[in-house]
Amino acid sequence: MAYKLINAHDVKEGSSIIIENAPCIVRGNDISKSGKHGASKCRIEAVGILDDKKRIVAVPGHERFDVPLIEKKRCQILSVAGDKASIMDSDSFETFDIAIDEEIKNEVQEGKQGEYWDIDGVKVLKRINSSWDLSVNWEKMRREHKLMQKQLKNKNNQLNSNKNKFN
């Protein structure tokens, strides 16, 4: 279900459109100048988000494309079984099974944080980010806090010693 339409000559690299009933990310848009009797033509190269299939279409510049609704949400991976993972949405705490994107298959592990995309009702795990690991971030924040406290204590000691010199 698209929520917006876009003209072919307005399609930019990196934007998402629907080609052949599949959501795609645009990799290039070559626009030819209008001829003596006609409108400009666009040659759009795109890659499917769900199937990684390359699609190339040549259309008039005034042709309109649907823009798919893509929601990007954070999650925690609860378990992994083959091509599927059981995840929990970080906002709603809803749990469900989801397909794993081929590019990140070897990075997926229990307990890691990730990002899944909801593309018109189809959910796919697209990214794993180890910096989202809560335990690692908590330890890092604790170390930084201790270091800042130590630096503040040293500054206060220096200020107090300077005050004593002038009194």
DSSP file (Angstrom, degrees, kcal/mol; ACC not computed):
  #  RESIDUE AA STRUCTURE BP1 BP2  ACC     N-H-->O    O-->H-N    N-H-->O    O-->H-N    TCO  KAPPA ALPHA  PHI   PSI    X-CA   Y-CA   Z-CA
    1    1 A M              0   0    0      0, 0.0    68,-0.7     0, 0.0     2,-0.2   0.000 360.0 360.0 360.0 113.3    0.0    0.0    0.0
    2    2 A A  E     -A   68   0A   0     66,-0.2     3,-0.1     1,-0.1    64,-0.0  -0.561 360.0-168.0 -86.0 150.4    1.7    3.2   -1.2
    3    3 A Y  E    S+     0   0A   0     64,-1.4     2,-0.3    -2,-0.2    -1,-0.1   0.404  70.8  32.5-114.8  -0.7    1.0    6.5    0.5
    4    4 A K  E     -A   67   0A   0     63,-0.7    63,-2.5     2,-0.0     2,-0.3  -0.993  63.3-142.1-154.0 152.0    2.6    8.7   -2.1
    5    5 A L  E     -A   66   0A   0     -2,-0.3     2,-0.3    61,-0.2    61,-0.2  -0.913  17.1-170.3-116.4 148.2    3.1    9.0   -5.8
    6    6 A I  E     -A   65   0A   0     59,-2.3    59,-3.0    -2,-0.3     2,-0.1  -0.998  23.6-117.0-138.9 140.4    6.3   10.4   -7.5
    7    7 A N  E >>  -A   64   0A   0     -2,-0.3     3,-1.2    57,-0.2     4,-0.5  -0.421  27.8-118.4 -73.4 152.2    7.1   11.3  -11.1
    8    8 A A  G >4 S+     0   0    0     55,-2.4     3,-1.0    53,-0.4    54,-0.2   0.859 114.1  53.2 -61.0 -37.8    9.8    9.3  -12.9
    9    9 A H  G 34 S+     0   0    0     52,-1.6    -1,-0.3     1,-0.2    53,-0.1   0.631 106.3  55.3 -76.0 -10.2   12.0   12.4  -13.5
   10   10 A D  G <4 S+     0   0    0     -3,-1.2     2,-0.3    51,-0.2    -1,-0.2   0.496  79.2 114.0 -94.5  -6.8   11.8   13.2   -9.7
   11   11 A V    <<  -     0   0    0     -3,-1.0     2,-0.3    -4,-0.5     6,-0.0  -0.506  51.2-163.5 -69.9 126.9   13.1    9.8   -8.6
   12   12 A K    >   -     0   0    0     -2,-0.3     3,-1.7     1,-0.1    14,-0.2  -0.732  30.0 -86.8-110.0 159.3   16.5   10.1   -6.9
   13   13 A E  T 3  S+     0   0    0     -2,-0.3    14,-0.2     1,-0.2     3,-0.1  -0.438 115.1  24.4 -63.2 132.7   19.2    7.6   -6.2
   14   14 A G  T 3  S+     0   0    0     12,-2.9    -1,-0.2     1,-0.4    13,-0.1   0.234  94.3 119.6  94.8 -13.2   18.6    5.9   -2.8
   15   15 A S    <   -     0   0    0     -3,-1.7    11,-3.1    10,-0.1     2,-0.4  -0.386  61.7-121.7 -80.2 165.3   14.8    6.6   -2.8
   16   16 A S  E     +B   25   0B   0      9,-0.2     2,-0.3    52,-0.1     9,-0.2  -0.911  35.8 161.2-113.7 136.3   12.3    3.7   -2.7
   17   17 A I  E     -B   24   0B   0      7,-1.9     7,-3.1    -2,-0.4     2,-0.6  -0.899  40.0-106.1-140.6 168.1    9.6    3.0   -5.3
   18   18 A I  E     +B   23   0B   0     48,-2.1    48,-0.4    -2,-0.3     2,-0.4  -0.904  36.2 175.9-104.1 120.5    7.5    0.1   -6.4
   19   19 A I  E >  S-B   22   0B   0      3,-2.3     3,-1.3    -2,-0.6    -2,-0.0  -0.991  72.2  -6.7-123.3 129.7    8.5   -1.6   -9.6
   20   20 A E  T 3  S-     0   0    0     -2,-0.4    -1,-0.2     1,-0.3    -2,-0.0   0.885 129.4 -58.5  53.4  43.1    6.6   -4.7  -10.9
   21   21 A N  T 3  S+     0   0    0      1,-0.2    -1,-0.3    -3,-0.1    -3,-0.1   0.719 117.3 109.6  60.8  25.3    4.7   -4.9   -7.6
   22   22 A A  E <  S-B   19   0B   0     -3,-1.3    -3,-2.3    28,-0.0     2,-0.2  -0.997  73.5-117.4-130.5 133.4    7.9   -5.1   -5.5
   23   23 A P  E     -B   18   0B   0      0, 0.0    26,-2.6     0, 0.0    27,-0.6  -0.511  43.0-178.7 -68.5 133.6    9.4   -2.4   -3.3
   24   24 A C  E     -BC  17  48B   0     -7,-3.1    -7,-1.9    24,-0.3     2,-0.5  -0.929  30.5-130.1-135.1 155.0   12.8   -1.3   -4.6
   25   25 A I  E     -BC  16  47B   0     22,-2.8    22,-2.4    -2,-0.3     2,-0.3  -0.930  34.9-122.5-102.5 127.8   15.7    1.0   -3.8
   26   26 A V  E     + C   0  46B   0    -11,-3.1   -12,-2.9    -2,-0.5    20,-0.3  -0.542  29.3 178.3 -75.0 129.6   16.7    3.2   -6.8
   27   27 A R  E     -     0   0B   0     18,-3.0     2,-0.3     1,-0.4    19,-0.2   0.615  67.9  -6.2-102.2 -20.5   20.4    2.8   -7.8
   28   28 A G  E     - C   0  45B   0     17,-1.7    17,-2.7   -16,-0.1    -1,-0.4  -0.946  48.3-159.4-171.7 151.5   20.3    5.2  -10.7
   29   29 A N  E     - C   0  44B   0     -2,-0.3     2,-0.6    15,-0.2    15,-0.2  -0.884  10.5-167.0-141.2 106.3   18.0    7.3  -12.9
   30   30 A D  E     - C   0  43B   0     13,-2.4    13,-2.7    -2,-0.3     2,-0.6  -0.850   9.4-163.4 -95.6 119.2   19.2    8.4  -16.4
   31   31 A I  E     - C   0  42B   0     -2,-0.6     2,-0.3    11,-0.2    11,-0.2  -0.907   3.3-154.4-107.9 121.6   17.0   11.1  -17.8
   32   32 A S        -     0   0    0      9,-3.0     9,-0.5    -2,-0.6    29,-0.1  -0.642  27.1-103.2 -91.0 152.9   17.2   11.8  -21.6
   33   33 A K        -     0   0    0     -2,-0.3     8,-0.2     7,-0.2    -1,-0.1  -0.330  43.7 -93.6 -70.9 154.8   16.3   15.2  -23.0
   34   34 A S        -     0   0    0      6,-0.1     5,-0.2     1,-0.1     6,-0.2  -0.413  43.3-138.3 -69.4 146.3   13.0   15.6  -24.7
   35   35 A G        -     0   0    0      4,-0.4    -1,-0.1     3,-0.1     5,-0.0  -0.099  35.2 -78.2 -92.3-167.2   13.0   15.1  -28.5
   36   36 A K  S    S+     0   0    0      1,-0.2    -2,-0.1    -2,-0.0    -1,-0.0   0.866 126.9  18.2 -63.1 -38.2   11.4   17.0  -31.3
   37   37 A H  S    S+     0   0    0      2,-0.1     2,-0.2     0, 0.0    -1,-0.2   0.410 119.7  46.3-116.4   1.5    8.0   15.4  -30.7
   38   38 A G  S    S-     0   0    0      1,-0.1     2,-0.1     3,-0.0    -3,-0.1  -0.752  73.3 -89.8-142.7-176.9    8.0   13.9  -27.3
   39   39 A A        -     0   0    0     -2,-0.2    -4,-0.4    -5,-0.2    -2,-0.1  -0.352  55.5 -80.7 -88.5 170.6    8.7   14.0  -23.6
   40   40 A S        -     0   0    0     -6,-0.2    21,-2.9    -2,-0.1     2,-0.3  -0.337  42.0-137.3 -70.2 155.5   11.8   13.0  -21.8
   41   41 A K  E     - D   0  60B   0     -9,-0.5    -9,-3.0    19,-0.3     2,-0.4  -0.883   9.8-151.2-114.7 147.7   12.5    9.4  -21.0
   42   42 A C  E     -CD  31  59B   0     17,-3.4    17,-2.6    -2,-0.3     2,-0.6  -0.970   5.4-160.9-121.7 133.7   13.8    7.9  -17.8
   43   43 A R  E     -CD  30  58B   0    -13,-2.7   -13,-2.4    -2,-0.4     2,-0.5  -0.940  19.7-167.7-111.8 107.0   15.8    4.7  -17.4
   44   44 A I  E     -CD  29  57B   0     13,-2.8    13,-2.4    -2,-0.6     2,-0.5  -0.846   9.8-164.2-105.3 126.2   15.6    3.7  -13.8
   45   45 A E  E     +CD  28  56B   0    -17,-2.7   -18,-3.0    -2,-0.5   -17,-1.7  -0.931  21.8 163.8-106.1 129.7   17.8    1.0  -12.3
   46   46 A A  E     -CD  26  55B   0      9,-2.9     9,-3.4    -2,-0.5     2,-0.4  -0.957  30.3-139.0-144.1 160.0   16.6   -0.4   -8.9
   47   47 A V  E     -CD  25  54B   0    -22,-2.4   -22,-2.8    -2,-0.3     7,-0.2  -0.982  31.7-111.4-123.3 133.0   17.2   -3.4   -6.6
   48   48 A G  E  >  -C   24   0B   0      5,-2.5     4,-1.2    -2,-0.4   -24,-0.3  -0.372  16.2-148.7 -63.8 135.3   14.4   -5.2   -4.8
   49   49 A I  T  4 S+     0   0    0    -26,-2.6    -1,-0.1     2,-0.2   -25,-0.1   0.887  96.1  33.7 -71.4 -40.1   14.4   -4.7   -1.0
   50   50 A L  T  4 S+     0   0    0    -27,-0.6    -1,-0.1     1,-0.1   -26,-0.1   0.824 134.0  23.7 -87.8 -33.3   12.9   -8.1   -0.3
   51   51 A D  T  4 S-     0   0    0      2,-0.1    -2,-0.2     0, 0.0    -1,-0.1   0.445  88.2-132.0-116.1  -1.0   14.4  -10.2   -3.1
   52   52 A D     <  +     0   0    0     -4,-1.2     2,-0.4     1,-0.2    -3,-0.1   0.729  53.0 153.1  55.2  25.7   17.6   -8.3   -4.1
   53   53 A K        -     0   0    0      1,-0.0    -5,-2.5    -6,-0.0     2,-0.3  -0.712  45.5-124.7 -87.4 133.2   16.5   -8.7   -7.8
   54   54 A K  E     -D   47   0B   0     -2,-0.4     2,-0.4    -7,-0.2    -7,-0.2  -0.620  29.2-171.2 -79.5 132.1   17.8   -6.0  -10.2
   55   55 A R  E     -D   46   0B   0     -9,-3.4    -9,-2.9    -2,-0.3     2,-0.4  -0.988   8.6-172.2-127.6 133.6   15.1   -4.3  -12.1
   56   56 A I  E     +D   45   0B   0     -2,-0.4     2,-0.4   -11,-0.2   -11,-0.2  -0.991   8.9 177.3-126.0 126.0   15.5   -1.9  -15.0
   57   57 A V  E     -D   44   0B   0    -13,-2.4   -13,-2.8    -2,-0.4     2,-0.5  -0.973  18.9-155.3-128.8 144.7   12.6    0.1  -16.5
   58   58 A A  E     +D   43   0B   0     -2,-0.4   -15,-0.2   -15,-0.2    -2,-0.0  -0.979  32.0 156.8-117.8 117.8   12.5    2.7  -19.2
   59   59 A V  E     -D   42   0B   0    -17,-2.6   -17,-3.4    -2,-0.5    -2,-0.0  -0.904  46.8 -87.4-137.3 160.3    9.4    5.0  -18.9
   60   60 A P  E >   -D   41   0B   0      0, 0.0     3,-1.7     0, 0.0   -52,-0.3  -0.362  43.9-113.3 -64.4 153.4    8.3    8.5  -19.9
   61   61 A G  T 3  S+     0   0    0    -21,-2.9   -52,-1.6     1,-0.3   -53,-0.4   0.732 115.4  56.0 -63.2 -23.6    9.3   11.3  -17.5
   62   62 A H  T 3  S+     0   0    0    -22,-0.3    -1,-0.3   -54,-0.2   -21,-0.1   0.510  79.1 119.1 -88.5  -3.8    5.7   11.9  -16.5
   63   63 A E    <   -     0   0    0     -3,-1.7   -55,-2.4   -56,-0.1     2,-0.4  -0.335  59.1-136.8 -60.2 141.1    5.1    8.3  -15.5
   64   64 A R  E     -A    7   0A   0    -57,-0.2     2,-0.3   -56,-0.1   -57,-0.2  -0.846  15.7-162.4-109.5 141.2    4.2    8.0  -11.8
   65   65 A F  E     -A    6   0A   0    -59,-3.0   -59,-2.3    -2,-0.4     2,-0.3  -0.905  21.3-118.6-118.1 146.7    5.5    5.5   -9.3
   66   66 A D  E     -A    5   0A   0    -48,-0.4   -48,-2.1    -2,-0.3   -61,-0.2  -0.607  21.4-141.5 -77.6 143.5    4.1    4.4   -5.9
   67   67 A V  E     -A    4   0A   0    -63,-2.5   -64,-1.4    -2,-0.3   -63,-0.7  -0.945  21.6-131.4-105.5 120.2    6.4    5.0   -2.9
   68   68 A P  E     -A    2   0A   0      0, 0.0     2,-0.7     0, 0.0   -66,-0.2  -0.354  16.1-115.6 -73.1 151.8    6.1    2.2   -0.4
   69   69 A L        -     0   0    0    -68,-0.7    51,-1.5    -2,-0.0     2,-0.5  -0.788  36.4-174.8 -85.4 114.9    5.6    2.8    3.3
   70   70 A I  E     -E  119   0C   0     -2,-0.7     2,-0.5    49,-0.2    49,-0.2  -0.954   7.2-167.3-117.6 115.3    8.7    1.5    5.0
   71   71 A E  E     -E  118   0C   0     47,-2.2    47,-2.9    -2,-0.5     2,-0.6  -0.895   6.9-156.6-101.8 126.9    8.8    1.6    8.8
   72   72 A K  E     +E  117   0C   0     -2,-0.5     2,-0.3    45,-0.2    45,-0.2  -0.914  20.7 173.4-106.3 122.4   12.2    1.0   10.4
   73   73 A K  E     -E  116   0C   0     43,-2.8    43,-2.9    -2,-0.6     2,-0.2  -0.922  28.4-119.9-131.6 152.3   12.0   -0.3   14.0
   74   74 A R  E     +E  115   0C   0     -2,-0.3    16,-2.3    41,-0.2    17,-0.4  -0.590  35.4 170.2 -89.0 152.4   14.5   -1.6   16.6
   75   75 A C  E     -EF 114  89C   0     39,-2.3    39,-2.5    14,-0.3     2,-0.4  -0.952  31.0-124.7-151.6 168.8   14.3   -5.0   18.1
   76   76 A Q  E     -EF 113  88C   0     12,-2.2    12,-2.4    -2,-0.3     2,-0.5  -0.983  29.4-125.2-119.8 136.4   16.1   -7.6   20.2
   77   77 A I  E     + F   0  87C   0     35,-2.7    34,-3.1    -2,-0.4    10,-0.2  -0.696  27.5 177.6 -84.9 122.4   16.8  -11.0   18.9
   78   78 A L  E     -     0   0C   0      8,-3.1     2,-0.3    -2,-0.5     9,-0.2   0.858  64.6 -11.8 -91.6 -42.1   15.4  -13.7   21.1
   79   79 A S  E     - F   0  86C   0      7,-1.6     7,-2.8    31,-0.1     2,-0.4  -0.988  56.1-141.0-157.1 159.3   16.3  -16.9   19.1
   80   80 A V  E     + F   0  85C   0     -2,-0.3     2,-0.3     5,-0.2     5,-0.2  -0.986  17.7 171.4-127.8 133.9   17.6  -17.9   15.7
   81   81 A A  E >   - F   0  84C   0      3,-2.8     3,-1.7    -2,-0.4     2,-0.3  -0.799  61.5 -63.6-143.5  97.8   16.5  -21.0   13.7
   82   82 A G  T 3  S-     0   0    0     -2,-0.3    -1,-0.1     1,-0.3     0, 0.0  -0.469 118.4  -8.6  68.1-123.0   17.8  -21.2   10.1
   83   83 A D  T 3  S+     0   0    0     -2,-0.3    17,-2.2    -3,-0.1     2,-0.3   0.406 126.6  73.5 -88.5   0.9   16.5  -18.3    7.9
   84   84 A K  E <   -FG  81  99C   0     -3,-1.7    -3,-2.8    15,-0.2     2,-0.4  -0.848  58.7-165.6-118.3 151.7   14.1  -17.1   10.6
   85   85 A A  E     -FG  80  98C   0     13,-2.5    13,-2.5    -2,-0.3     2,-0.6  -0.987  19.7-133.6-132.8 145.4   14.6  -15.3   13.9
   86   86 A S  E     +FG  79  97C   0     -7,-2.8    -8,-3.1    -2,-0.4    -7,-1.6  -0.890  39.0 177.1 -95.9 121.1   12.3  -14.7   16.8
   87   87 A I  E     -FG  77  96C   0      9,-2.8     9,-2.0    -2,-0.6     2,-0.4  -0.815  27.9-139.2-126.2 162.8   12.5  -11.1   17.8
   88   88 A M  E     -FG  76  95C   0    -12,-2.4   -12,-2.2    -2,-0.3     7,-0.2  -0.991  26.4-123.1-122.3 125.9   10.9   -8.6   20.2
   89   89 A D  E  >  -F   75   0C   0      5,-2.9     4,-1.6    -2,-0.4   -14,-0.3  -0.473  15.9-142.4 -64.3 131.5   10.0   -5.1   19.2
   90   90 A S  T  4 S+     0   0    0    -16,-2.3    -1,-0.1    -2,-0.2   -15,-0.1   0.710  95.7  39.7 -72.6 -20.6   11.8   -2.6   21.4
   91   91 A D  T  4 S+     0   0    0    -17,-0.4    -1,-0.2     3,-0.1   -16,-0.1   0.894 129.4  23.5 -93.0 -49.5    8.8   -0.2   21.5
   92   92 A S  T  4 S-     0   0    0      2,-0.1    -2,-0.2     0, 0.0     3,-0.1   0.574  90.5-133.6 -96.3 -10.2    5.7   -2.4   21.7
   93   93 A F     <  +     0   0    0     -4,-1.6     2,-0.3     1,-0.2    -3,-0.1   0.698  52.4 152.9  60.3  22.2    7.4   -5.5   23.3
   94   94 A E        -     0   0    0     -5,-0.1    -5,-2.9    -6,-0.0     2,-0.4  -0.612  33.4-147.9 -78.1 139.1    5.6   -7.6   20.7
   95   95 A T  E     +G   88   0C   0     -2,-0.3     2,-0.3    -7,-0.2    -7,-0.2  -0.900  29.0 145.5-112.6 142.1    7.3  -10.9   19.8
   96   96 A F  E     -G   87   0C   0     -9,-2.0    -9,-2.8    -2,-0.4     2,-0.3  -0.980  47.0 -97.7-163.2 163.9    7.1  -12.6   16.4
   97   97 A D  E     -G   86   0C   0     -2,-0.3     2,-0.3   -11,-0.2   -11,-0.2  -0.681  42.8-176.4 -89.1 145.2    9.1  -14.6   13.9
   98   98 A I  E     -G   85   0C   0    -13,-2.5   -13,-2.5    -2,-0.3     2,-0.2  -0.981  28.4-106.7-145.0 149.8   10.8  -12.8   11.0
   99   99 A A  E     -Gh  84 124C   0     24,-0.9    26,-2.7    -2,-0.3     2,-0.4  -0.509  34.0-131.0 -75.4 146.3   12.8  -13.5    7.9
  100  100 A I  E     - h   0 125C   0    -17,-2.2    26,-0.1    24,-0.2     2,-0.1  -0.861  19.8-117.8-102.1 132.1   16.6  -12.7    8.1
  101  101 A D    >   -     0   0    0     24,-2.0     3,-1.1    -2,-0.4     4,-0.4  -0.416  22.2-124.9 -65.2 140.6   18.2  -10.7    5.2
  102  102 A E  G >  S+     0   0    0      1,-0.2     3,-0.9     2,-0.2     4,-0.3   0.831 105.3  61.2 -57.2 -36.4   20.9  -12.7    3.4
  103  103 A E  G 3  S+     0   0    0      1,-0.2    -1,-0.2     2,-0.1     3,-0.2   0.763 112.3  35.2 -66.6 -26.1   23.6  -10.0    4.0
  104  104 A I  G X> S+     0   0    0     -3,-1.1     3,-1.5    21,-0.2     4,-1.0   0.287  80.7 112.1-112.3   9.8   23.4  -10.2    7.8
  105  105 A K  T <4 S+     0   0    0     -3,-0.9     3,-0.5    -4,-0.4    -1,-0.1   0.853  79.6  48.5 -54.3 -40.9   22.8  -13.9    8.3
  106  106 A N  T 34 S+     0   0    0     -4,-0.3    -1,-0.3     1,-0.2    -2,-0.1   0.638 109.2  54.4 -78.1 -12.8   26.2  -14.7    9.9
  107  107 A E  T <4 S+     0   0    0     -3,-1.5     2,-0.3     2,-0.0    -1,-0.2   0.633  80.8 107.2 -91.5 -16.3   25.9  -11.7   12.3
  108  108 A V     <  +     0   0    0     -4,-1.0     2,-0.3    -3,-0.5   -28,-0.0  -0.489  42.2 155.1 -73.9 123.5   22.6  -12.7   13.8
  109  109 A Q    >   -     0   0    0     -2,-0.3     3,-1.4   -30,-0.1   -32,-0.2  -0.970  48.3 -85.3-143.0 157.1   22.9  -14.0   17.4
  110  110 A E  T 3  S+     0   0    0     -2,-0.3   -32,-0.2     1,-0.2     3,-0.1  -0.348 110.7  20.5 -60.8 139.8   20.6  -14.3   20.4
  111  111 A G  T 3  S+     0   0    0    -34,-3.1    -1,-0.2     1,-0.3   -33,-0.1   0.251  92.4 125.2  88.1 -13.2   20.6  -11.2   22.6
  112  112 A K    <   -     0   0    0     -3,-1.4   -35,-2.7   -35,-0.1    -1,-0.3  -0.404  59.5-121.1 -78.7 157.9   21.8   -8.8   20.0
  113  113 A Q  E     +E   76   0C   0     16,-0.4    16,-1.6   -37,-0.2     2,-0.3  -0.699  39.6 164.5 -94.6 150.2   20.0   -5.6   19.0
  114  114 A G  E     -EI  75 128C   0    -39,-2.5   -39,-2.3    -2,-0.3     2,-0.4  -0.869  33.8-113.3-151.2-176.6   18.8   -5.1   15.5
  115  115 A E  E     -EI  74 127C   0     12,-2.7    11,-2.2    -2,-0.3    12,-1.8  -0.998  25.2-169.0-129.6 129.9   16.7   -3.1   13.1
  116  116 A Y  E     -EI  73 125C   0    -43,-2.9   -43,-2.8    -2,-0.4     2,-0.4  -0.909  13.2-139.1-118.7 151.5   13.8   -4.6   11.2
  117  117 A W  E     -EI  72 124C   0      7,-2.8     7,-2.1    -2,-0.4     2,-0.7  -0.895   1.7-155.1-109.4 134.1   11.8   -3.1    8.3
  118  118 A D  E     -EI  71 123C   0    -47,-2.9   -47,-2.2    -2,-0.4     2,-0.8  -0.914  17.7-175.6-106.3 103.4    8.0   -3.3    8.0
  119  119 A I  E >  S-EI  70 122C   0      3,-3.1     3,-2.0    -2,-0.7   -49,-0.2  -0.854  70.6 -38.8-107.4 100.2    7.4   -2.9    4.2
  120  120 A D  T 3  S-     0   0    0    -51,-1.5    -1,-0.2    -2,-0.8     3,-0.1   0.877 125.3 -41.2  50.7  43.3    3.7   -2.8    3.5
  121  121 A G  T 3  S+     0   0    0      1,-0.2     2,-0.5  -120,-0.1    -1,-0.3   0.266 116.1 111.7  92.0 -10.8    3.1   -5.6    6.1
  122  122 A V  E <   - I   0 119C   0     -3,-2.0    -3,-3.1     2,-0.0     2,-0.4  -0.863  54.7-154.3 -98.0 124.6    6.1   -7.7    5.2
  123  123 A K  E     + I   0 118C   0     -2,-0.5   -24,-0.9    -5,-0.2     2,-0.4  -0.844  16.6 174.0-106.1 133.4    8.7   -7.7    8.0
  124  124 A V  E     -hI  99 117C   0     -7,-2.1    -7,-2.8    -2,-0.4     2,-0.6  -1.000  33.5-126.0-138.6 133.7   12.4   -8.4    7.4
  125  125 A L  E     +hI 100 116C   0    -26,-2.7   -24,-2.0    -2,-0.4    -9,-0.2  -0.713  38.4 166.9 -77.1 117.6   15.4   -8.2    9.7
  126  126 A K  E     +     0   0C   0    -11,-2.2     2,-0.3    -2,-0.6   -10,-0.2   0.691  49.8  26.9-110.9 -24.2   17.8   -5.8    7.9
  127  127 A R  E     - I   0 115C   0    -12,-1.8   -12,-2.7     2,-0.0     2,-0.4  -0.999  48.1-161.2-150.0 142.1   20.6   -4.7   10.3
  128  128 A I  E     - I   0 114C   0     -2,-0.3     2,-0.5   -14,-0.2   -14,-0.2  -0.982  13.4-171.8-118.6 132.9   22.5   -5.9   13.4
  129  129 A N    >   -     0   0    0    -16,-1.6     3,-1.3    -2,-0.4   -16,-0.4  -0.943  14.8-167.7-130.7 112.5   24.3   -3.3   15.4
  130  130 A S  G >  S+     0   0    0     -2,-0.5     3,-1.5     1,-0.3     6,-0.2   0.731  87.2  68.4 -70.0 -21.6   26.6   -4.4   18.2
  131  131 A S  G 3  S+     0   0    0      1,-0.3    -1,-0.3     5,-0.1     6,-0.1   0.678  91.5  62.6 -71.8 -14.1   26.8   -0.9   19.6
  132  132 A W  G <  S+     0   0    0     -3,-1.3     2,-0.3   -19,-0.2    -1,-0.3   0.530  72.0 122.9 -82.7  -5.3   23.2   -1.2   20.5
  133  133 A D    <>  -     0   0    0     -3,-1.5     4,-2.3     1,-0.2     5,-0.2  -0.412  57.3-149.9 -60.7 116.9   24.1   -4.0   22.9
  134  134 A L  H  > S+     0   0    0     -2,-0.3     4,-2.5     1,-0.2     5,-0.2   0.858  90.4  52.2 -63.1 -39.6   22.8   -2.7   26.2
  135  135 A S  H  > S+     0   0    0      2,-0.2     4,-2.1     1,-0.2    -1,-0.2   0.904 111.3  47.4 -66.4 -39.8   25.3   -4.4   28.5
  136  136 A V  H  > S+     0   0    0      2,-0.2     4,-2.2     1,-0.2    -2,-0.2   0.930 113.8  47.5 -65.3 -45.2   28.2   -3.0   26.5
  137  137 A N  H  X S+     0   0    0     -4,-2.3     4,-2.5     1,-0.2    -2,-0.2   0.883 110.1  53.0 -64.0 -38.7   26.8    0.5   26.4
  138  138 A W  H  X S+     0   0    0     -4,-2.5     4,-2.2     2,-0.2    -1,-0.2   0.928 110.7  46.0 -63.8 -45.3   26.1    0.3   30.2
  139  139 A E  H  X S+     0   0    0     -4,-2.1     4,-2.4     2,-0.2    -1,-0.2   0.907 112.7  50.7 -63.1 -41.9   29.6   -0.6   31.0
  140  140 A K  H  X S+     0   0    0     -4,-2.2     4,-2.3     1,-0.2    -2,-0.2   0.915 110.8  48.5 -62.8 -43.7   31.0    2.1   28.7
  141  141 A M  H  X S+     0   0    0     -4,-2.5     4,-2.3     1,-0.2    -1,-0.2   0.896 110.4  51.6 -64.2 -40.0   28.8    4.7   30.3
  142  142 A R  H  X S+     0   0    0     -4,-2.2     4,-2.2     2,-0.2    -2,-0.2   0.914 110.7  47.9 -63.5 -43.6   29.9    3.6   33.8
  143  143 A R  H  X S+     0   0    0     -4,-2.4     4,-2.2     1,-0.2    -2,-0.2   0.915 112.6  48.5 -63.3 -43.2   33.6    3.9   32.9
  144  144 A E  H  X S+     0   0    0     -4,-2.3     4,-2.4     1,-0.2    -2,-0.2   0.880 110.2  52.3 -64.4 -37.7   33.1    7.3   31.3
  145  145 A H  H  X S+     0   0    0     -4,-2.3     4,-2.3     2,-0.2    -2,-0.2   0.921 109.7  48.2 -64.3 -44.5   31.2    8.5   34.4
  146  146 A K  H  X S+     0   0    0     -4,-2.2     4,-2.2     1,-0.2    -2,-0.2   0.906 111.8  50.2 -62.1 -41.4   34.0    7.4   36.7
  147  147 A L  H  X S+     0   0    0     -4,-2.2     4,-2.4     1,-0.2    -2,-0.2   0.908 110.6  48.9 -63.9 -42.5   36.6    9.1   34.6
  148  148 A M  H  X S+     0   0    0     -4,-2.4     4,-2.4     2,-0.2    -1,-0.2   0.895 110.3  51.2 -65.1 -39.2   34.6   12.3   34.5
  149  149 A Q  H  X S+     0   0    0     -4,-2.3     4,-2.4     2,-0.2    -2,-0.2   0.911 110.5  49.4 -62.6 -41.5   34.2   12.2   38.3
  150  150 A K  H  X S+     0   0    0     -4,-2.2     4,-2.2     2,-0.2    -2,-0.2   0.919 111.7  48.0 -64.1 -44.4   37.9   11.7   38.7
  151  151 A Q  H  X S+     0   0    0     -4,-2.4     4,-2.1     1,-0.2    -2,-0.2   0.893 112.1  49.8 -63.7 -40.1   38.7   14.6   36.4
  152  152 A L  H  X S+     0   0    0     -4,-2.4     4,-2.4     2,-0.2    -2,-0.2   0.894 109.3  51.4 -65.5 -40.6   36.2   16.8   38.3
  153  153 A K  H  X S+     0   0    0     -4,-2.4     4,-2.2     2,-0.2    -2,-0.2   0.911 109.8  49.9 -62.8 -42.8   37.8   15.9   41.6
  154  154 A N  H  X S+     0   0    0     -4,-2.2     4,-2.1     2,-0.2    -2,-0.2   0.898 110.5  50.2 -62.8 -41.1   41.2   16.8   40.3
  155  155 A K  H  X S+     0   0    0     -4,-2.1     4,-2.4     2,-0.2    -2,-0.2   0.916 110.5  49.5 -62.6 -43.8   39.9   20.2   39.0
  156  156 A N  H  X S+     0   0    0     -4,-2.4     4,-2.5     1,-0.2    -2,-0.2   0.898 110.0  50.9 -63.2 -40.3   38.4   20.9   42.4
  157  157 A N  H  X S+     0   0    0     -4,-2.2     4,-2.2     2,-0.2    -1,-0.2   0.899 110.6  49.3 -63.5 -40.2   41.6   20.0   44.2
  158  158 A Q  H  X S+     0   0    0     -4,-2.1     4,-2.1     2,-0.2    -2,-0.2   0.913 111.5  48.6 -65.1 -42.7   43.5   22.4   41.9
  159  159 A L  H  X S+     0   0    0     -4,-2.4     4,-2.1     1,-0.2    -2,-0.2   0.906 111.9  49.2 -63.8 -42.3   41.1   25.2   42.5
  160  160 A N  H  X S+     0   0    0     -4,-2.5     4,-2.0     2,-0.2    -1,-0.2   0.893 110.8  49.5 -65.2 -39.6   41.2   24.7   46.3
  161  161 A S  H  X S+     0   0    0     -4,-2.2     4,-1.4     1,-0.2    -1,-0.2   0.872 110.8  50.6 -68.3 -35.3   45.0   24.7   46.3
  162  162 A N  H  X S+     0   0    0     -4,-2.1     4,-1.2     2,-0.2    -2,-0.2   0.877 109.2  51.2 -67.8 -37.6   45.1   27.9   44.2
  163  163 A K  H  X S+     0   0    0     -4,-2.1     4,-1.1     1,-0.2     3,-0.2   0.894 107.9  52.6 -63.8 -41.0   42.7   29.6   46.7
  164  164 A N  H  < S+     0   0    0     -4,-2.0    -1,-0.2     1,-0.2    -2,-0.2   0.832 104.5  56.5 -66.3 -32.5   44.9   28.6   49.6
  165  165 A K  H  < S+     0   0    0     -4,-1.4    -1,-0.2     1,-0.2    -2,-0.2   0.864 110.3  44.1 -66.7 -35.8   47.9   30.2   47.9
  166  166 A F  H  <        0   0    0     -4,-1.2    -1,-0.2    -3,-0.2    -2,-0.2   0.649 360.0 360.0 -86.6 -15.0   46.2   33.6   47.6
  167  167 A N     <        0   0    0     -4,-1.1    -1,-0.2    -3,-0.2    -2,-0.2   0.444 360.0 360.0 -92.1 360.0   44.7   33.6   51.1
